[in-house]
Amino acid sequence: MQIHPLITDSKTLASFCARIAKSPYIAIDTEFMRENSYWPDLCLVQVADEHEAAAIDPKAPGLDLSPLLDLMVDNEDVLKVFHAGGQDLEIIYNLTGKTPHPLFDTQIAAMALGLGEQIGYGNLVDAWLGVQLDKGARFTDWARRPLDKRQIDYAIGDVTYLIQIFPKMLEELRRTGRGDWLDQEMERISDPSNYENKPDEAWQRVRIASRKADVLGRLKALAAWREMEAQDKNLPRGRIVKDETLADIASHPPRTQEDLGKVRGLSATWKTNDIGNRLMLALASHTPLAKEEMPERDPKRPGLGKDGALVADLLKLLLKIRSRDINVAARLIARSDDIDALAAGVREDLSILEGWRYEQFGRDAVDLVEGRLAFAVRNGRLKMTRTQ
């Protein structure tokens, strides 16, 4: 495989992208920093096909990334291969408003092949290629220039190994008949809505004990205000106001801006500065949370009483057994909210009652809930048995 020098000019990048656009699949990875910012700071992009690989420096002066971004989000003929690509997809979405498609995530594929729920890249390379990666450069400050050869070689390794693993993994998926199992998951992670930053929904990430509509309405207004402040200043949310402080203000709102100086977690200067004034304006603009937005009392177990909770626990035990028997990560087969919904009596719009998930788990899950299946121990091994 040809490894190119670091690409820092538009002409070289355009030529490279034109060549790899003829490949059926490419591997992509990114290096970024986000400890001190709201938006991830893209520092390096690594791309490879079967014949060549390169690292691209998005911080190079005057570099036009359009050919690369167009290849990622507008070329439907090239499959884009990532490993644990959620944050990579978020960065690409922030730059383009789109996500790569079609795509393949090797971490999710590994779940279908019994390699665990969140196998790391190093372990994946070791499992498939017998190569142990040098991890010496993983804590690099990727925003600092210049990058040395070791750092660039380390970064490019993330795609040169990935491009070798993908066809092997694809062959195994075909051999086991599990390739179709991944289609729904790949479509789910490529959905652009997963990567939108909607201020009006930011309150849902903040823990708060109260379920009063007025309190939650204040929390919604405050969280939306904080989200916009963080985006505008490009600072992490917690640098504006921490979650616990936001929840405390929503539960015990200050009457005046002067009172902000007494709030734990805020600087005394908030009682007179502009950001404190904007916080008070957000509070003043709130309305009680609409009935249709009110959260479930226990969203993890919708409508479950004590018996229903026990049924959900039995379903999770069944899931462990099925996961073991077919050597697939339990998380790929079923999610906790689907299991709880099934235990609560829901029988529609559940992924475990559709397609391969129904064949491998959902049918038995329904039978267990409805009394046609039971647990049994045979030769010290827990199994399922049909009831009469």
Disulfide bonds with the S-S distance in Angstrom:
none
